[in-house]
Amino acid sequence: DKRRRASGTALPGLWSIAYSLLGSSLSPELEGWLATTYKKVVLWFDPDRTGVTKSRQVFTRFRNRGMDVVNLSGHHPEPGSVPVEEARKIVVGVL
């Protein structure tokens, strides 16, 4: 299963379209897996300085891999504070 390859365990998914980092760190292994598995990614980090800065760094790395990237970070509230259905509509709306 492709979802098990990145970390040896099933990747937590939200509607099979999202992955929670639980912070602002993206491991090289997960980044590589995402880059080889998906053509488009949506970044939605916390709207604080760290989240916005990290999202820009990840955005650049994914773009350098030739991926289509949408960065919602800083334009929406903290992802965990948005009701699930509203978050789903936001993410699906840009996919």
C-alpha positions in Angstrom: 0.0 0.0 0.0 1.5 3.3 -1.1 0.2 5.0 2.1 2.3 2.7 4.2 5.6 3.3 2.3 6.5 6.7 3.8 6.7 5.8 7.4 6.1 2.1 7.8 2.6 2.8 9.2 -0.6 3.8 7.5 -0.6 7.6 7.0 -3.4 9.3 8.8 -5.8 10.7 6.2 -8.7 13.1 6.3 -11.1 12.0 3.5 -8.1 10.4 1.9 -6.9 13.8 0.7 -5.1 15.3 3.7 -2.1 14.5 5.9 -1.6 16.1 9.3 1.9 17.0 10.2 1.1 17.9 13.8 3.6 20.7 13.7 5.5 22.4 10.9 8.2 19.8 10.2 8.0 17.7 7.0 10.5 14.8 6.9 12.4 14.3 3.7 10.9 10.8 3.5 7.3 12.1 3.7 8.1 15.0 1.3 9.6 12.5 -1.2 6.6 10.2 -0.9 4.1 13.0 -1.4 6.1 14.2 -4.4 6.1 10.8 -6.1 2.5 10.1 -5.1 0.6 13.3 -5.9 0.9 15.9 -8.7 -0.8 18.6 -6.6 -0.6 19.4 -2.9 -2.4 21.9 -0.7 -0.4 23.4 2.2 -2.4 24.6 5.2 -0.1 25.4 8.1 -1.0 27.4 11.2 -1.3 31.2 10.5 1.5 32.1 12.9 4.9 33.3 11.8 6.5 29.8 12.1 3.7 28.2 10.1 3.7 30.7 7.3 7.5 30.6 7.1 7.6 26.8 7.0 4.8 26.7 4.5 6.8 29.0 2.2 9.8 26.8 2.5 7.8 23.6 1.7 6.0 25.4 -1.1 9.4 26.2 -2.7 10.7 22.7 -2.3 7.6 21.1 -3.9 7.6 23.7 -6.7 11.3 22.8 -7.4 10.1 19.2 -7.8 7.7 20.4 -10.5 4.6 20.0 -8.4 1.4 22.1 -8.5 1.2 23.6 -5.0 -1.5 25.7 -3.4 -0.5 27.4 -0.1 -3.5 28.3 2.1 -1.2 29.1 5.1 -1.8 32.6 6.5 -5.1 33.0 4.5 -7.3 30.8 6.8 -7.4 30.2 10.5 -5.5 27.4 12.2 -6.5 24.2 10.4 -7.4 22.4 13.6 -9.8 25.2 14.6 -12.0 24.8 11.5 -14.9 22.4 11.6 -14.2 19.3 9.6 -16.8 19.9 6.9 -15.7 23.5 6.4 -12.1 22.4 6.2 -13.0 19.8 3.6 -14.8 22.4 1.5 -11.8 24.7 1.6 -9.3 22.0 0.6 -11.5 20.4 -2.0 -12.3 23.8 -3.4 -8.6 24.3 -4.4 -7.8 20.8 -5.6 
